[in-house]
Amino acid sequence: MEIRIDSLETINASARQFIEHIGDRRIFAFYGHMGAGKTTFIKAICEELGVEDVITSPTFAIVNEYTITKPGDFEGDPLYHFDFYRIKKLEEFFDMGGEDYFDSGNLCFIEWPELIEDVLPLDAVKVTIAEQPDATRLVTVE
């Protein structure tokens, strides 16, 4: 599936399109170069799921937990947003209890999954965000 993000003004519509295709998948690995829009897109998805907390990149905390408030399949569930950019060794993933998050059955959105690919679940969904020549973004969900 491909989703085009034409601008910041339309990103929430793109996020709704993404949510419509989540199905029973729970772990999403977001790939893209620095500045591609991973955090911005995840923020829009969280907003569309009714997250009322301030949504920020968990660059220093490694993981942020939000509560989904929008009525539906996920209402009341936690959502975990990871940023593994600062991970230096895979042991840090285990030290933070990373496996427990992945095994929780809750939505997990992962930025910089390249740094933990050896422990990504086999059913993790690869989401690639690529900036296009016209400054739009193309989100590819595999």
DSSP file with accessible surface (Angstrom, degrees, kcal/mol):
  #  RESIDUE AA STRUCTURE BP1 BP2  ACC     N-H-->O    O-->H-N    N-H-->O    O-->H-N    TCO  KAPPA ALPHA  PHI   PSI    X-CA   Y-CA   Z-CA
    1    1 A M              0   0   77      0, 0.0   140,-3.0     0, 0.0     2,-0.4   0.000 360.0 360.0 360.0 142.8    0.0    0.0    0.0
    2    2 A E  E     -A  140   0A 124    138,-0.2     2,-0.4     2,-0.0   138,-0.2  -0.974 360.0-171.3-124.4 138.9    1.2    3.5   -0.7
    3    3 A I  E     -A  139   0A   1    136,-2.7   136,-3.5    -2,-0.4     2,-0.5  -0.998  12.9-147.6-127.8 129.3    0.0    6.7    0.9
    4    4 A R  E     -A  138   0A 108     -2,-0.4     2,-0.7   134,-0.2   134,-0.2  -0.840   1.8-157.7 -99.2 132.8    1.0   10.1   -0.3
    5    5 A I  E     -A  137   0A  11    132,-3.1   132,-2.4    -2,-0.5     3,-0.1  -0.941  11.1-178.7-106.3 107.6    1.4   13.0    2.1
    6    6 A D        -     0   0   95     -2,-0.7     2,-0.3     1,-0.2    -1,-0.1   0.829  62.0 -26.3 -77.3 -33.3    1.0   16.2    0.0
    7    7 A S    >>  -     0   0   43      1,-0.1     3,-1.1   130,-0.1     4,-0.6  -0.974  67.6 -88.9-167.2 171.9    1.5   18.7    2.9
    8    8 A L  G >4 S+     0   0  122     -2,-0.3     3,-0.6     1,-0.3     4,-0.4   0.817 122.9  62.6 -62.9 -28.0    1.3   19.2    6.6
    9    9 A E  G 34 S+     0   0  168      1,-0.2    -1,-0.3     2,-0.1     4,-0.1   0.752 111.8  35.7 -68.6 -23.2   -2.3   20.4    6.0
   10   10 A T  G <> S+     0   0   49     -3,-1.1     4,-1.7     1,-0.1     3,-0.4   0.385  87.3  99.8-110.0   3.8   -3.2   16.9    4.6
   11   11 A I  H <X S+     0   0   13     -4,-0.6     4,-2.4    -3,-0.6     5,-0.1   0.857  79.2  55.7 -64.0 -33.3   -1.1   14.7    6.9
   12   12 A N  H  > S+     0   0   41     -4,-0.4     4,-2.3     1,-0.2    -1,-0.2   0.880 105.1  52.4 -69.4 -33.2   -4.0   13.8    9.2
   13   13 A A  H  > S+     0   0   47     -3,-0.4     4,-1.9     2,-0.2    -1,-0.2   0.907 110.4  48.9 -64.7 -39.6   -6.0   12.5    6.2
   14   14 A S  H  X S+     0   0    7     -4,-1.7     4,-2.1     1,-0.2    -2,-0.2   0.895 109.2  53.0 -65.2 -38.0   -3.0   10.3    5.3
   15   15 A A  H  X S+     0   0    0     -4,-2.4     4,-2.6     2,-0.2    -2,-0.2   0.903 106.7  51.9 -64.1 -41.6   -2.9    9.2    8.9
   16   16 A R  H  X S+     0   0  107     -4,-2.3     4,-2.2     2,-0.2    -1,-0.2   0.907 108.0  52.2 -60.8 -40.3   -6.5    8.1    8.8
   17   17 A Q  H  X S+     0   0   75     -4,-1.9     4,-0.6     2,-0.2    -2,-0.2   0.914 109.7  49.4 -61.8 -41.7   -5.8    6.2    5.7
   18   18 A F  H >< S+     0   0    3     -4,-2.1     3,-1.4     1,-0.2    -2,-0.2   0.944 109.6  51.0 -60.9 -48.2   -3.0    4.4    7.5
   19   19 A I  H >< S+     0   0   35     -4,-2.6     3,-1.8     1,-0.3     4,-0.5   0.883 101.5  61.9 -60.2 -37.7   -5.2    3.6   10.5
   20   20 A E  H 3< S+     0   0  146     -4,-2.2    -1,-0.3     1,-0.3    -2,-0.2   0.740 107.9  44.8 -61.0 -21.5   -7.9    2.1    8.2
   21   21 A H  T << S+     0   0   88     -3,-1.4    -1,-0.3    -4,-0.6    -2,-0.2   0.254  81.7  98.3-109.0  12.0   -5.3   -0.5    7.1
   22   22 A I    X   +     0   0    2     -3,-1.8     3,-1.9     1,-0.2    -1,-0.1   0.926  51.3 162.2 -64.9 -43.2   -3.8   -1.5   10.5
   23   23 A G  T 3  S-     0   0   58     -4,-0.5    -1,-0.2     1,-0.2    -2,-0.1  -0.341  71.6 -27.2  59.8-133.9   -6.0   -4.6   10.8
   24   24 A D  T 3  S+     0   0  138     -2,-0.0    -1,-0.2     2,-0.0     2,-0.2   0.333 107.4 115.1 -97.7   9.1   -4.6   -7.0   13.3
   25   25 A R    <   +     0   0   82     -3,-1.9     3,-0.1     1,-0.1    99,-0.1  -0.519  35.1 173.4 -78.4 146.1   -1.0   -5.9   12.9
   26   26 A R        +     0   0   69      1,-0.2    82,-2.9    97,-0.2     2,-0.5   0.606  53.5  67.6-127.9 -22.1    0.5   -4.2   15.9
   27   27 A I  E     -b  108   0A   9     96,-0.3    98,-3.3    80,-0.2     2,-0.5  -0.931  55.5-177.7-116.0 121.3    4.2   -3.6   15.3
   28   28 A F  E     -bc 109 125A   1     80,-3.0    82,-2.9    -2,-0.5     2,-0.7  -0.972  12.5-157.9-123.4 121.2    5.3   -1.0   12.7
   29   29 A A  E     -bc 110 126A   2     96,-3.1    98,-3.2    -2,-0.5     2,-0.6  -0.889  13.0-152.8-101.2 113.8    8.9   -0.2   11.9
   30   30 A F  E     -bc 111 127A   0     80,-3.4    82,-0.9    -2,-0.7     2,-0.3  -0.801  13.7-172.8 -95.2 117.4    9.2    3.2   10.3
   31   31 A Y  E     + c   0 128A  27     96,-3.6    98,-2.8    -2,-0.6     2,-0.2  -0.812  25.3 113.1-107.7 148.5   12.2    3.6    8.0
   32   32 A G        -     0   0   14     -2,-0.3    80,-0.1    96,-0.2    98,-0.1  -0.726  61.1 -84.0 160.3 153.7   13.4    6.8    6.4
   33   33 A H    >   -     0   0  101     96,-0.3     3,-2.3    -2,-0.2     5,-0.3  -0.168  65.9 -70.0 -71.2 167.3   16.3    9.2    6.4
   34   34 A M  T 3  S+     0   0  110      1,-0.3    -1,-0.2     2,-0.1     0, 0.0  -0.370 125.7  19.2 -56.0 127.8   16.7   12.0    9.0
   35   35 A G  T 3  S+     0   0   53     -3,-0.1    -1,-0.3    -2,-0.0    -2,-0.1   0.470  85.0 121.6  88.3   3.9   14.0   14.6    8.3
   36   36 A A  S <  S-     0   0    0     -3,-2.3    -2,-0.1    93,-0.1    -3,-0.1   0.766  87.3-102.7 -71.0 -24.6   11.8   12.3    6.1
   37   37 A G  S  > S+     0   0   20     -4,-0.3     4,-2.6    -5,-0.1     5,-0.3   0.621  74.4 138.7 113.2  19.8    8.9   12.9    8.5
   38   38 A K  H  > S+     0   0    8     -5,-0.3     4,-2.5     1,-0.2     5,-0.2   0.958  79.5  40.9 -60.2 -52.7    8.7    9.7   10.6
   39   39 A T  H  > S+     0   0   41      1,-0.2     4,-2.8     2,-0.2    -1,-0.2   0.907 114.8  52.4 -64.4 -41.1    8.0   11.5   13.8
   40   40 A T  H  > S+     0   0   66      2,-0.2     4,-2.0     1,-0.2    -1,-0.2   0.912 111.9  45.6 -63.5 -41.2    5.6   13.9   12.2
   41   41 A F  H  X S+     0   0    0     -4,-2.6     4,-2.4     2,-0.2    -1,-0.2   0.926 112.4  50.1 -69.4 -42.2    3.6   11.1   10.6
   42   42 A I  H  X S+     0   0    0     -4,-2.5     4,-2.8    -5,-0.3    -2,-0.2   0.916 108.9  53.7 -61.7 -39.4    3.5    9.1   13.8
   43   43 A K  H  X S+     0   0   89     -4,-2.8     4,-2.6     1,-0.2    -1,-0.2   0.928 108.6  48.9 -60.1 -43.9    2.3   12.2   15.6
   44   44 A A  H  X S+     0   0    2     -4,-2.0     4,-2.4     2,-0.2    -1,-0.2   0.904 110.5  50.7 -63.5 -40.3   -0.6   12.5   13.1
   45   45 A I  H  X S+     0   0    0     -4,-2.4     4,-1.4     2,-0.2    -2,-0.2   0.943 110.9  49.1 -61.5 -46.4   -1.5    8.9   13.5
   46   46 A C  H  <>S+     0   0    0     -4,-2.8     5,-2.5     1,-0.2     3,-0.3   0.914 109.8  51.3 -60.0 -43.7   -1.6    9.3   17.3
   47   47 A E  H ><5S+     0   0   80     -4,-2.6     3,-1.6     1,-0.2    -1,-0.2   0.924 108.8  51.0 -59.3 -42.9   -3.7   12.4   17.0
   48   48 A E  H 3<5S+     0   0   32     -4,-2.4    -1,-0.2     1,-0.3    -2,-0.2   0.755 106.3  55.6 -68.9 -22.3   -6.2   10.5   14.8
   49   49 A L  T 3<5S-     0   0    7     -4,-1.4    21,-2.3    -3,-0.3    20,-0.7   0.397 123.3-106.8 -87.7   2.0   -6.3    7.7   17.4
   50   50 A G  T < 5 +     0   0   18     -3,-1.6     2,-0.2     1,-0.2    -3,-0.2   0.647  56.1 168.5  85.7  16.2   -7.3   10.3   20.0
   51   51 A V      < -     0   0   13     -5,-2.5    -1,-0.2     1,-0.2    17,-0.1  -0.476  13.6-173.1 -64.2 126.7   -4.1   10.6   21.9
   52   52 A E        +     0   0  162     15,-0.5    -1,-0.2    -2,-0.2    16,-0.1   0.546  51.8  96.4-100.0 -11.1   -4.4   13.6   24.2
   53   53 A D  S    S-     0   0   85     14,-0.3     2,-0.4     1,-0.1    13,-0.0  -0.282  92.9 -88.0 -71.6 164.4   -0.9   13.7   25.5
   54   54 A V        -     0   0  124      1,-0.0     2,-0.7    -2,-0.0    -1,-0.1  -0.625  46.6-143.0 -71.3 125.2    1.8   15.9   24.0
   55   55 A I        +     0   0   14     -2,-0.4     2,-0.3    -4,-0.1   -12,-0.1  -0.853  33.8 155.0-100.9 116.4    3.3   13.8   21.3
   56   56 A T        -     0   0   72     -2,-0.7     8,-0.1   -13,-0.0    -2,-0.0  -0.891  50.2 -84.6-134.2 165.4    7.0   14.1   20.9
   57   57 A S        -     0   0   39     -2,-0.3     3,-0.4     1,-0.1     2,-0.4  -0.532  31.3-141.8 -69.6 132.4    9.9   12.1   19.6
   58   58 A P     >  +     0   0    2      0, 0.0     4,-2.7     0, 0.0    25,-0.4  -0.070  54.7 136.8 -85.7  38.6   11.2    9.8   22.3
   59   59 A T  T  4 S+     0   0   32     -2,-0.4    27,-0.3     1,-0.2    24,-0.1   0.885  79.6  26.9 -54.1 -43.7   14.8   10.3   21.2
   60   60 A F  T  4 S+     0   0  160     -3,-0.4    -1,-0.2     1,-0.1     3,-0.0   0.833 127.0  44.3 -92.0 -32.2   16.1   10.7   24.7
   61   61 A A  T  4 S-     0   0   64     -4,-0.2     2,-1.4     1,-0.1    -2,-0.2   0.662  91.9-146.5 -82.5 -17.8   13.6    8.6   26.6
   62   62 A I  S  < S+     0   0   32     -4,-2.7    21,-2.2    21,-0.1     2,-0.4  -0.175  77.0  40.1  75.1 -40.6   13.7    5.8   23.9
   63   63 A V  E     -D   82   0A  25     -2,-1.4     2,-0.4    19,-0.2    19,-0.2  -0.999  62.4-168.4-139.3 136.9   10.0    5.0   24.4
   64   64 A N  E     -D   81   0A  31     17,-2.4    17,-2.7    -2,-0.4     2,-0.5  -0.958  14.0-148.8-115.4 142.5    7.0    7.2   25.0
   65   65 A E  E     +D   80   0A 112     -2,-0.4     2,-0.3    15,-0.2    15,-0.2  -0.945  17.9 178.6-113.3 130.7    3.7    5.7   26.1
   66   66 A Y  E     -D   79   0A   7     13,-2.6    13,-2.7    -2,-0.5     2,-0.5  -0.889  24.7-126.3-124.2 159.2    0.4    7.3   25.1
   67   67 A T  E     -D   78   0A  65     -2,-0.3   -15,-0.5    11,-0.2     2,-0.4  -0.918  19.4-134.1-108.4 130.7   -3.2    6.3   25.7
   68   68 A I        +     0   0    2      9,-2.7     8,-3.4    -2,-0.5   -18,-0.2  -0.693  27.9 171.9 -82.5 126.4   -5.6    5.9   22.8
   69   69 A T        +     0   0   47    -20,-0.7   -19,-0.2    -2,-0.4    -1,-0.1   0.556  38.5 110.1-113.5 -12.0   -8.9    7.6   23.5
   70   70 A K  S    S-     0   0  101    -21,-2.3     4,-0.2     1,-0.1     5,-0.2  -0.472  79.1-107.1 -68.4 130.0  -10.8    7.5   20.2
   71   71 A P  S    S+     0   0  101      0, 0.0     2,-0.3     0, 0.0    -1,-0.1  -0.282  79.7  68.9 -56.3 138.4  -13.7    5.0   20.4
   72   72 A G  S >  S-     0   0   53      1,-0.1     3,-1.2    -3,-0.1     0, 0.0  -0.955 101.2 -29.5 147.3-161.5  -13.0    1.9   18.5
   73   73 A D  T 3  S+     0   0  147     -2,-0.3    -1,-0.1     1,-0.3    -3,-0.0   0.746 134.3  39.3 -60.3 -28.8  -10.9   -1.2   18.6
   74   74 A F  T >  S+     0   0   23     -4,-0.2     3,-2.5    -3,-0.1    -6,-0.3   0.426  78.2 139.4-104.6  -0.9   -8.0    0.5   20.4
   75   75 A E  T <  S+     0   0  107     -3,-1.2    -6,-0.2     1,-0.3   -25,-0.1  -0.184  78.0   8.4 -54.1 128.8   -9.8    2.7   22.9
   76   76 A G  T 3  S+     0   0   52     -8,-3.4    -1,-0.3     1,-0.3    -7,-0.1   0.290 100.5 124.6  85.8  -9.9   -8.1    2.7   26.3
   77   77 A D    <   -     0   0   57     -3,-2.5    -9,-2.7    -9,-0.2    -1,-0.3  -0.505  63.1-114.9 -80.9 150.7   -5.1    0.8   25.1
   78   78 A P  E     -D   67   0A  27      0, 0.0    29,-0.6     0, 0.0     2,-0.4  -0.495  22.7-153.2 -77.0 153.7   -1.5    2.1   25.4
   79   79 A L  E     -De  66 107A   0    -13,-2.7   -13,-2.6    -2,-0.1     2,-0.5  -0.997   7.6-147.7-125.5 132.4    0.5    2.9   22.3
   80   80 A Y  E     -De  65 108A  28     27,-2.8    29,-3.0    -2,-0.4     2,-0.5  -0.904   9.6-168.3-108.6 127.6    4.2    2.7   22.4
   81   81 A H  E     -De  64 109A   0    -17,-2.7   -17,-2.4    -2,-0.5     2,-0.3  -0.964  12.3-169.7-117.3 115.1    6.4    5.0   20.3
   82   82 A F  E     -De  63 110A   0     27,-3.2    29,-2.5    -2,-0.5     2,-0.4  -0.794  17.9-172.4-107.5 148.7   10.1    4.1   20.1
   83   83 A D  E     + e   0 111A   4    -21,-2.2     3,-0.4   -25,-0.4    29,-0.2  -0.903   5.1 177.4-137.0 107.0   13.1    6.0   18.8
   84   84 A F    >   +     0   0    0     27,-2.2     3,-1.6    -2,-0.4    28,-0.1   0.214  46.7 113.7 -95.6  17.1   16.2    3.8   18.7
   85   85 A Y  T 3  S+     0   0  108      1,-0.3    -1,-0.2    26,-0.1    27,-0.1   0.849  80.6  44.8 -55.9 -37.1   18.4    6.4   17.2
   86   86 A R  T 3  S+     0   0  113     -3,-0.4    -1,-0.3   -27,-0.3     2,-0.2   0.443  82.2 120.3 -92.0   0.3   20.6    6.7   20.3
   87   87 A I    <   +     0   0   12     -3,-1.6     3,-0.1     1,-0.2    -3,-0.0  -0.486  33.6 177.0 -66.4 128.2   20.9    2.9   20.9
   88   88 A K        +     0   0  166      1,-0.3     2,-0.3    -2,-0.2    -1,-0.2   0.737  66.5  23.4-101.0 -33.2   24.5    2.0   20.9
   89   89 A K  S >  S-     0   0  131      1,-0.1     3,-1.8    27,-0.0     4,-0.5  -0.987  72.7-124.3-136.4 147.3   24.3   -1.7   21.7
   90   90 A L  T >> S+     0   0   45     -2,-0.3     4,-1.3     1,-0.3     3,-1.2   0.790 106.1  73.4 -60.7 -25.7   21.4   -4.2   21.4
   91   91 A E  H 3> S+     0   0  109      1,-0.3     4,-2.8     2,-0.2    -1,-0.3   0.813  85.8  65.1 -59.6 -29.2   21.7   -5.0   25.1
   92   92 A E  H <> S+     0   0   58     -3,-1.8     4,-1.5     1,-0.2    -1,-0.3   0.860  97.8  54.8 -62.5 -34.7   20.1   -1.6   25.7
   93   93 A F  H <4>S+     0   0    0     -3,-1.2     5,-2.5    -4,-0.5     4,-0.2   0.929 111.8  42.7 -61.9 -46.5   16.9   -2.9   24.1
   94   94 A F  H ><5S+     0   0   86     -4,-1.3     3,-1.5     1,-0.2    -2,-0.2   0.892 109.6  57.7 -68.8 -38.3   16.8   -5.8   26.4
   95   95 A D  H 3<5S+     0   0  135     -4,-2.8    -1,-0.2     1,-0.3    -2,-0.2   0.830 106.3  49.6 -61.5 -32.4   17.7   -3.7   29.5
   96   96 A M  T 3<5S-     0   0   47     -4,-1.5    -1,-0.3    -5,-0.2    -2,-0.2   0.464 119.9-109.4 -86.7   0.4   14.6   -1.5   28.8
   97   97 A G  T X>5 +     0   0   21     -3,-1.5     4,-1.3    -4,-0.2     3,-0.9   0.818  58.3 162.7  77.6  31.1   12.4   -4.5   28.6
   98   98 A G  H 3>< +     0   0    0     -5,-2.5     4,-2.1     1,-0.3     5,-0.2   0.847  68.5  57.7 -53.2 -39.8   11.9   -4.1   24.8
   99   99 A E  H 3> S+     0   0  103      1,-0.2     4,-2.2     2,-0.2    -1,-0.3   0.878 101.6  56.6 -61.3 -36.4   10.6   -7.6   24.3
  100  100 A D  H <> S+     0   0  122     -3,-0.9     4,-0.5     1,-0.2    -1,-0.2   0.892 106.8  49.2 -63.6 -39.9    7.8   -7.0   26.8
  101  101 A Y  H >< S+     0   0   59     -4,-1.3     3,-1.1     1,-0.2     5,-0.5   0.942 112.7  47.0 -62.5 -47.2    6.6   -4.0   24.8
  102  102 A F  H >< S+     0   0   15     -4,-2.1     3,-0.5     1,-0.3    -2,-0.2   0.823 114.2  47.7 -65.9 -31.3    6.6   -6.0   21.5
  103  103 A D  H 3< S+     0   0  129     -4,-2.2    -1,-0.3    -5,-0.2    -2,-0.2   0.482  88.4  89.8 -86.5  -2.1    4.8   -8.9   23.2
  104  104 A S  T << S-     0   0   45     -3,-1.1    -1,-0.2    -4,-0.5    -2,-0.1   0.697  90.9-127.9 -70.9 -22.2    2.2   -6.7   24.8
  105  105 A G  S <  S+     0   0   45     -3,-0.5     2,-0.2     1,-0.3    -1,-0.1   0.506  70.7 120.5  84.0   2.5   -0.3   -6.9   21.9
  106  106 A N  S    S-     0   0   27     -5,-0.5    -1,-0.3     1,-0.1   -27,-0.1  -0.576  77.0 -80.5 -96.0 163.2   -0.5   -3.1   21.8
  107  107 A L  E     - e   0  79A   2    -29,-0.6   -27,-2.8    -2,-0.2     2,-0.4  -0.406  46.1-170.3 -63.2 133.4    0.5   -0.8   19.0
  108  108 A C  E     -be  27  80A   0    -82,-2.9   -80,-3.0   -29,-0.2     2,-0.5  -0.994   7.3-168.8-128.9 120.8    4.2   -0.2   18.7
  109  109 A F  E     -be  28  81A   0    -29,-3.0   -27,-3.2    -2,-0.4     2,-0.5  -0.966  13.0-163.7-110.8 122.5    5.6    2.5   16.3
  110  110 A I  E     -be  29  82A   0    -82,-2.9   -80,-3.4    -2,-0.5     2,-0.4  -0.919   9.7-164.3-118.8 120.3    9.4    2.2   15.9
  111  111 A E  E    S+be  30  83A   4    -29,-2.5   -27,-2.2    -2,-0.5   -80,-0.1  -0.793  79.4  14.5 -96.5 145.2   11.7    4.9   14.5
  112  112 A W  S >  S+     0   0   39    -82,-0.9     3,-1.5    -2,-0.4    -1,-0.2   0.909  70.4 165.2  58.4  49.4   15.2    3.8   13.5
  113  113 A P  G >   +     0   0    0      0, 0.0     3,-2.1     0, 0.0     4,-0.3   0.708  59.2  83.7 -67.8 -14.9   14.4    0.1   13.6
  114  114 A E  G >  S+     0   0   74      1,-0.3     3,-0.7     2,-0.2     4,-0.2   0.812  84.9  58.9 -55.2 -29.0   17.6   -0.6   11.6
  115  115 A L  G <  S+     0   0   81     -3,-1.5    -1,-0.3     1,-0.2     3,-0.1   0.576 116.4  30.0 -82.0  -8.5   19.4   -0.5   15.0
  116  116 A I  G X> S+     0   0    1     -3,-2.1     3,-2.4    -4,-0.2     4,-0.7   0.094  76.5 126.8-132.1  22.1   17.4   -3.3   16.4
  117  117 A E  G X4  +     0   0   98     -3,-0.7     3,-0.8    -4,-0.3    -2,-0.1   0.801  66.6  66.6 -55.7 -29.5   16.6   -5.4   13.3
  118  118 A D  G 34 S+     0   0  151      1,-0.2    -1,-0.3    -4,-0.2    -4,-0.1   0.723 111.1  34.7 -64.7 -19.9   18.0   -8.6   14.9
  119  119 A V  G <4 S+     0   0   34     -3,-2.4    -1,-0.2     2,-0.1    -2,-0.2   0.365  85.5 121.7-116.5   3.1   15.2   -8.5   17.5
  120  120 A L  S << S-     0   0   28     -3,-0.8    -3,-0.0    -4,-0.7   -91,-0.0  -0.464  72.4-107.4 -64.6 134.7   12.3   -7.1   15.4
  121  121 A P    >   -     0   0   33      0, 0.0     3,-1.9     0, 0.0    -1,-0.1  -0.306  23.7-119.0 -59.9 149.1    9.4   -9.6   15.4
  122  122 A L  T 3  S+     0   0  185      1,-0.3    -2,-0.1    -3,-0.1    -3,-0.0   0.783 113.3  55.3 -61.4 -27.2    9.0  -11.4   12.1
  123  123 A D  T 3  S+     0   0  116      2,-0.1   -96,-0.3   -95,-0.0    -1,-0.3   0.343  76.0 130.0 -91.4   9.0    5.5   -9.9   11.8
  124  124 A A    <   -     0   0   25     -3,-1.9     2,-0.5   -98,-0.1   -96,-0.2  -0.405  59.7-126.7 -61.9 135.6    6.7   -6.3   12.1
  125  125 A V  E     -c   28   0A   6    -98,-3.3   -96,-3.1    -2,-0.1     2,-0.5  -0.753  15.8-134.5 -89.5 127.2    5.3   -4.2    9.3
  126  126 A K  E     -c   29   0A  86     -2,-0.5    16,-2.9    16,-0.5     2,-0.5  -0.723  23.5-175.9 -84.7 123.2    7.8   -2.2    7.3
  127  127 A V  E     -cF  30 141A   0    -98,-3.2   -96,-3.6    -2,-0.5     2,-0.5  -0.984   3.9-167.8-121.1 118.5    6.8    1.4    6.7
  128  128 A T  E     -cF  31 140A  38     12,-2.7    12,-2.9    -2,-0.5     2,-0.5  -0.923   5.3-164.2-111.6 130.5    9.1    3.5    4.6
  129  129 A I  E     - F   0 139A   2    -98,-2.8     2,-0.4    -2,-0.5   -96,-0.3  -0.968  13.4-179.9-113.7 122.5    8.7    7.3    4.3
  130  130 A A  E     - F   0 138A  37      8,-2.2     8,-2.7    -2,-0.5     2,-0.3  -0.985  26.3-128.4-127.8 131.2   10.5    8.9    1.4
  131  131 A E  E     - F   0 137A  90     -2,-0.4     6,-0.2     6,-0.2     5,-0.1  -0.580  27.9-144.4 -74.3 134.7   10.7   12.5    0.4
  132  132 A Q    >   -     0   0   50      4,-3.1     3,-2.4    -2,-0.3    -1,-0.0  -0.566  26.5-103.2 -96.6 162.6    9.8   13.0   -3.2
  133  133 A P  T 3  S+     0   0  139      0, 0.0    -1,-0.1     0, 0.0    -2,-0.0   0.810 123.2  55.0 -56.3 -28.1   11.3   15.6   -5.6
  134  134 A D  T 3  S-     0   0  108      1,-0.0     3,-0.1     2,-0.0    -3,-0.0   0.266 121.7-107.4 -90.3  12.4    8.2   17.8   -5.2
  135  135 A A  S <  S+     0   0   59     -3,-2.4     2,-0.1     1,-0.3    -1,-0.0   0.425  81.9 124.6  76.4   2.2    8.6   17.8   -1.4
  136  136 A T        -     0   0   12     -5,-0.1    -4,-3.1  -129,-0.0     2,-0.4  -0.357  58.7-124.1 -76.8 171.6    5.7   15.5   -0.8
  137  137 A R  E     -AF   5 131A  56   -132,-2.4  -132,-3.1    -6,-0.2     2,-0.6  -0.952  11.7-151.7-119.7 141.3    6.2   12.3    1.1
  138  138 A L  E     -AF   4 130A  26     -8,-2.7    -8,-2.2    -2,-0.4     2,-0.6  -0.961   8.8-160.5-112.8 121.3    5.4    8.7   -0.1
  139  139 A V  E     -AF   3 129A   0   -136,-3.5  -136,-2.7    -2,-0.6     2,-0.5  -0.903   6.3-167.3-102.2 120.8    4.6    6.2    2.7
  140  140 A T  E     -AF   2 128A  37    -12,-2.9   -12,-2.7    -2,-0.6     2,-0.6  -0.951   1.8-165.1-111.5 123.3    5.0    2.6    1.6
  141  141 A V  E       F   0 127A   9   -140,-3.0   -14,-0.2    -2,-0.5    -2,-0.0  -0.940 360.0 360.0-110.5 119.8    3.5    0.0    3.8
  142  142 A E              0   0  133    -16,-2.9   -16,-0.5    -2,-0.6    -2,-0.0  -0.756 360.0 360.0-104.3 360.0    4.7   -3.6    3.2
